[in-house]
Amino acid sequence: LGYIEQRAAAAADYQTLLAQNIATPLALPDTTVTLTAGQQARKASGISAAGKTAPWLITPSFLGGGGGISSTAVDMTSVLTALLNPASTAAPLLQAIPMTEQAYFTISPTHDQGLGWDEWPQADGSTLYSKNGITPGFSTFIAFNPVQRRGAVINVATHDATSGETSA
């Protein structure tokens, strides 16, 4: 999908596409495909279920966002702020956010799927949106409810990719 997005946008590479359309408009200095030397020096080490350092996932560039984007808790909190306050977000992201929140598939009576978001209808008629990301040694989770104006970002440096279990 990352390759298709890059080609459709006529971007030189996925890093350029990410920077131009998301990282720069949302002021996310540490959200990137290719880490700088400074970012490399600050990157966390993931821990496997066996308690050993997990190797960093090296994603082929043509996969784009499929495990290939690195970020920080600070940057993810900025994303969460934009999702909870889309009116404060500059165009074209202002127009894109509602499109990502639209349900496209029904998984079950209490679970829909949007463009990347799992969508969970709430008793008050609002929707809780969530997304996880898992690579060897790491797990990330973001959830938000724009009507209730609540959200959370959780980053964990321990993940057993074979069992799906995450521990803190």
Backbone hydrogen bonds in HBPLUS format (Angstrom, degrees):
<---DONOR---> <-ACCEPTOR-->    atom                        ^
c    i                          cat <-CA-CA->   ^        H-A-AA   ^      H-
h    n   atom  resd res      DA  || num        DHA   H-A  angle D-A-AA Bond
n    s   type  num  typ     dist DA aas  dist angle  dist       angle   num
A0005-GLU N   A0001-LEU O   2.85 MM   4  6.13 161.8  1.88 156.6 161.6     1
A0006-GLN N   A0002-GLY O   2.92 MM   4  6.09 160.8  1.96 147.2 152.6     2
A0007-ARG N   A0003-TYR O   2.94 MM   4  6.17 162.3  1.97 150.1 154.5     3
A0008-ALA N   A0004-ILE O   2.85 MM   4  5.99 165.4  1.87 153.1 157.5     4
A0009-ALA N   A0005-GLU O   3.03 MM   4  6.14 149.5  2.13 146.0 153.5     5
A0011-ALA N   A0006-GLN O   3.04 MM   5  5.26 157.9  2.09 155.7 156.5     6
A0010-ALA N   A0007-ARG O   3.03 MM   3  4.88 151.8  2.11  99.3 108.1     7
A0017-LEU N   A0013-ASP O   3.15 MM   4  6.48 160.7  2.19 149.9 155.3     8
A0018-LEU N   A0014-TYR O   2.85 MM   4  6.05 166.6  1.87 157.6 160.5     9
A0019-ALA N   A0015-GLN O   2.92 MM   4  6.08 162.4  1.95 148.6 153.8    10
A0020-GLN N   A0016-THR O   2.88 MM   4  6.00 172.1  1.89 156.1 158.3    11
A0021-ASN N   A0017-LEU O   3.03 MM   4  5.98 164.2  2.06 150.8 155.1    12
A0022-ILE N   A0018-LEU O   2.98 MM   4  5.44 149.4  2.07 139.4 145.7    13
A0023-ALA N   A0018-LEU O   2.90 MM   5  6.05 157.7  1.95 148.1 153.0    14
A0024-THR N   A0019-ALA O   2.88 MM   5  5.38 158.2  1.93 142.3 146.5    15
A0026-LEU N   A0022-ILE O   3.02 MM   4  5.98 153.9  2.09 152.4 159.2    16
A0028-LEU N   A0023-ALA O   2.75 MM   5  4.65 167.2  1.76 146.3 149.0    17
A0027-ALA N   A0024-THR O   3.09 MM   3  4.94 160.0  2.13 105.1 111.2    18
A0031-THR N   A0028-LEU O   3.33 MM   3  5.55 165.4  2.36 117.7 115.8    19
A0032-THR N   A0070-SER O   2.88 MM  38  5.41 152.7  1.96 149.4 158.5    20
A0070-SER N   A0032-THR O   2.76 MM  38  5.41 172.1  1.77 171.1 170.4    21
A0040-GLN N   A0036-THR O   2.85 MM   4  6.09 155.7  1.91 150.8 158.0    22
A0041-ALA N   A0037-ALA O   3.03 MM   4  6.28 152.4  2.11 144.8 151.5    23
A0042-ARG N   A0038-GLY O   3.26 MM   4  6.51 133.6  2.49 135.3 146.6    24
A0042-ARG N   A0039-GLN O   3.12 MM   3  5.10 132.0  2.36  95.7 108.6    25
A0043-LYS N   A0039-GLN O   3.04 MM   4  6.08 118.3  2.44 145.0 159.7    26
A0043-LYS N   A0040-GLN O   3.38 MM   3  5.34 153.6  2.46  98.6 106.0    27
A0054-ALA N   A0046-GLY O   2.72 MM   8  5.11 169.7  1.73 129.6 133.3    28
A0047-ILE N   A0157-ALA O   2.76 MM 110  6.01 144.2  1.89 138.6 150.0    29
A0159-HIS N   A0047-ILE O   3.35 MM 112  6.76 147.1  2.47 160.3 168.7    30
A0048-SER N   A0052-LYS O   2.72 MM   4  5.35 168.7  1.73 163.4 165.2    31
A0051-GLY N   A0048-SER O   2.91 MM   3  5.23 160.8  1.95 113.3 117.5    32
A0063-LEU N   A0060-PRO O   2.96 MM   3  5.80 166.1  1.98 127.5 132.0    33
A0064-GLY N   A0061-SER O   3.19 MM   3  5.65 158.7  2.23 112.1 118.2    34
A0066-GLY N   A0063-LEU O   3.21 MM   3  5.49 174.6  2.22 127.0 126.8    35
A0067-GLY N   A0065-GLY O   2.67 MM   2  5.64 130.2  1.91 118.5 101.9    36
A0076-MET N   A0072-THR O   2.90 MM   4  6.15 161.8  1.93 152.4 158.0    37
A0077-THR N   A0073-ALA O   2.91 MM   4  6.04 144.7  2.04 142.1 151.1    38
A0078-SER N   A0074-VAL O   3.11 MM   4  6.46 144.0  2.24 141.4 151.0    39
A0078-SER N   A0075-ASP O   3.05 MM   3  5.01 120.0  2.43  93.1 108.3    40
A0079-VAL N   A0075-ASP O   3.00 MM   4  6.41 147.9  2.10 146.6 155.6    41
A0080-LEU N   A0076-MET O   2.95 MM   4  6.21 159.8  1.99 144.9 150.1    42
A0081-THR N   A0077-THR O   2.92 MM   4  6.17 151.2  2.00 143.5 151.2    43
A0082-ALA N   A0078-SER O   3.06 MM   4  6.35 155.3  2.12 145.1 150.8    44
A0083-LEU N   A0079-VAL O   2.94 MM   4  6.28 152.3  2.01 151.6 159.9    45
A0084-LEU N   A0080-LEU O   2.95 MM   4  6.17 147.4  2.06 148.0 156.6    46
A0085-ASN N   A0081-THR O   2.90 MM   4  5.96 131.1  2.15 141.2 154.5    47
A0088-SER N   A0085-ASN O   2.96 MM   3  5.72 157.0  2.01 125.1 131.4    48
A0089-THR N   A0086-PRO O   2.96 MM   3  5.13 161.5  1.99 111.7 116.8    49
A0094-LEU N   A0090-ALA O   3.18 MM   4  5.65 141.3  2.33 113.9 121.6    50
A0095-GLN N   A0092-PRO O   3.06 MM   3  5.42 127.8  2.34 105.3 117.3    51
A0096-ALA N   A0092-PRO O   3.06 MM   4  6.35 144.1  2.20 143.7 154.8    52
A0097-ILE N   A0093-LEU O   3.00 MM   4  6.03 157.7  2.05 160.3 159.5    53
A0099-MET N   A0096-ALA O   3.03 MM   3  5.23 120.7  2.40 102.9 118.4    54
A0100-THR N   A0096-ALA O   3.14 MM   4  6.51 144.7  2.27 153.3 163.5    55
A0100-THR N   A0097-ILE O   3.09 MM   3  5.30 127.2  2.38 102.9 116.1    56
A0101-GLU N   A0098-PRO O   3.16 MM   3  5.06 133.2  2.39  92.5 105.3    57
A0104-TYR N   A0113-GLN O   2.73 MM   9  5.81 168.8  1.75 147.1 150.7    58
A0105-PHE N   A0113-GLN O   3.09 MM   8  5.04 154.7  2.15 142.4 147.7    59
A0113-GLN N   A0105-PHE O   2.70 MM   8  5.04 151.5  1.78 153.3 157.1    60
A0107-ILE N   A0111-HIS O   2.75 MM   4  5.31 146.6  1.86 146.1 156.7    61
A0108-SER N   A0111-HIS O   3.01 MM   3  4.99 157.1  2.07 141.1 143.0    62
A0111-HIS N   A0108-SER O   3.13 MM   3  4.99 172.2  2.14 113.3 112.3    63
A0112-ASP N   A0119-GLU O   2.84 MM   7  4.88 166.3  1.86 145.2 149.7    64
A0119-GLU N   A0112-ASP O   2.84 MM   7  4.88 166.3  1.86 146.7 143.5    65
A0114-GLY N   A0117-TRP O   2.84 MM   3  5.00 175.8  1.84 158.6 159.9    66
A0116-GLY N   A0114-GLY O   2.89 MM   2  5.60 124.6  2.20 110.9  94.3    67
A0118-ASP N   A0130-SER O   2.82 MM  12  5.17 177.5  1.82 161.4 161.5    68
A0130-SER N   A0118-ASP O   2.89 MM  12  5.17 152.0  1.96 147.3 154.2    69
A0120-TRP N   A0128-LEU O   2.83 MM   8  5.02 161.7  1.86 150.7 156.7    70
A0128-LEU N   A0120-TRP O   2.96 MM   8  5.02 172.7  1.96 137.8 139.6    71
A0122-GLN N   A0126-SER O   2.84 MM   4  5.33 163.7  1.86 156.0 151.3    72
A0125-GLY N   A0122-GLN O   3.00 MM   3  5.46 161.6  2.03 120.2 122.9    73
A0129-TYR N   A0144-PHE O   2.84 MM  15  5.38 173.1  1.84 163.7 162.6    74
A0144-PHE N   A0129-TYR O   2.87 MM  15  5.38 150.4  1.96 148.2 157.1    75
A0131-LYS N   A0142-ILE O   2.94 MM  11  5.51 144.0  2.07 156.8 164.5    76
A0142-ILE N   A0131-LYS O   2.96 MM  11  5.51 156.7  2.02 157.3 164.9    77
A0133-GLY N   A0140-THR O   2.82 MM   7  5.01 146.9  1.93 144.8 146.7    78
A0140-THR N   A0133-GLY O   2.81 MM   7  5.01 154.8  1.87 151.4 157.3    79
A0135-THR N   A0138-PHE O   3.25 MM   3  5.34 160.9  2.29 131.7 137.3    80
A0138-PHE N   A0135-THR O   2.95 MM   3  5.34 170.1  1.96 138.5 140.1    81
A0139-SER N   A0156-VAL O   2.97 MM  17  5.17 149.5  2.07 150.5 151.6    82
A0156-VAL N   A0139-SER O   2.79 MM  17  5.17 158.9  1.83 165.2 169.0    83
A0141-PHE N   A0154-ILE O   2.83 MM  13  5.11 150.2  1.91 149.3 156.7    84
A0154-ILE N   A0141-PHE O   2.76 MM  13  5.11 162.3  1.79 156.4 160.4    85
A0143-ALA N   A0152-ALA O   2.99 MM   9  5.46 156.2  2.05 154.7 159.8    86
A0152-ALA N   A0143-ALA O   2.82 MM   9  5.46 150.9  1.91 155.1 159.9    87
A0145-ASN N   A0150-ARG O   2.79 MM   5  5.45 155.4  1.85 164.4 167.8    88
A0149-ARG N   A0145-ASN O   2.77 MM   4  5.71 118.1  2.16 142.8 161.3    89
A0150-ARG N   A0145-ASN O   3.27 MM   5  5.45 155.1  2.33 138.0 143.0    90
A0160-ASP N   A0165-GLU O   3.12 MM   5  5.58 172.8  2.12 178.1 177.3    91
A0163-SER N   A0160-ASP O   3.26 MM   3  5.77 133.2  2.50 109.5 119.5    92
A0164-GLY N   A0160-ASP O   2.99 MM   4  5.89 147.8  2.09 159.4 169.4    93
